[in-house]
Amino acid sequence: MCACVAALLVLPFATSAQVEQTSEYLAKMDTDGDGRVSLPEYLDWMSYAFDQMDRNGDGVLTADELPGGKGAAITREVHRARLAERFRKQDANGDGYLDARELAAPPR
């Protein structure tokens, strides 16, 4: 995974209020308050950094919008597809949601 994509995965956590425990991540990501994170909730939370970096709002991060000012362009669609794959890997029980334990575990 290129460094710019890795940065996109970490930035949402860094740009929001400082979170130190998995339960806090769950509370921030779980917008409907059901105690678990759905794919749409995950995608919205994890796409925050992409949306902030996409200064011209065209749905594509070009080199000048990426950290360091270089790297291959990435579309929001491709970014979200990669996030969805990561979500599926973290969804250990395959129920379509991430609970606190799955959220804390690294993707398989």
N, C-alpha and C positions, 0 to 999 in steps of 0.2 A: 504494500500500500504506500503510495507516495506521501511525502511529508505534508503536502497541502491538504490531502484528504484526512490524514490523521489529525491535523490541526482543526479541521472542520468538525471532527467528532469530539474533540475536547473543548473547544471554545464555548459551546452552550453552557457547560458547567462553570467555566471561568467567568463568563460575562453576567450570569445571573447572580443573585445573592449567594454568598459563600455557603456551600453545602458541605458538611463533613460526614454525614452518616447516610447509609442507603435509605433509611426511612425518610430522610429529608428529600432525597432525589425522588422517591416514590411520591411523596406529597406534592412536590412541584410538578411532576409529569402527569399525575393522575388528576386531570382537570374535571372529571365527572365524580370524583370522590368515592369510587367503588372499591378502592384498596388494591387495584391492579392497573397496569398500563397496557392499553390497547395499541395496536399498530398505528392508528392515526395519531394518538397522543404522543407516541414515541417519535414518529416522523415530525410532528410539529415542534416538539421540544428540540430534537436534534438538528432541525433545519434552521434554527434561530441564527446561528453564526453565518451560514450560507447567505441568508437573507440580508444580514447586516453588511456582509462584504460585497454583495451585488449592488454596488453604488448606482448603477444606471438602471437597475430593475428589469433587465432583459432576460433574466433566468439563466444566465451563463456567467460563470466566473472566468474572466480572462486573466492572463498573466499579470496585468497591472492591478487587478483586484485581489490577487492571491498574496499570502504572506511571503515576503521576500521579493515580490514583484516578478516572479518567474514561475514557470510550470505550465503543464498542459491545461488547456481550458476544460472546464467541467460544467455540464448543464445541471440544473436543479433536478431534472428528471433522473439523470444518471446517479446523482448524489443520493436521492431518495430511494432509488432501487438498491443501491449498496447498503443503505441503512435498513431497508426492509429485509435484506438477506441477513444482516447482522442480527436483527430482531428475531428472525426465525431460528438462528443458531442459538440464541440465548433462551428461547422458549423451550426449555428442556422437556416439559411435559406435553408440549404440542397443543395446548388449549387455546392458543391465539392471544394470550395475555402474558405479561411479565409480572410476577409477584416480586416481593422484596428480595427473596433469595435468588431468583433468576436474574434480577436486575443487578445484583452485586457480583454475580459470577461472570468471569470472562467468557466471551463467545467460544463455543466448541469448534 
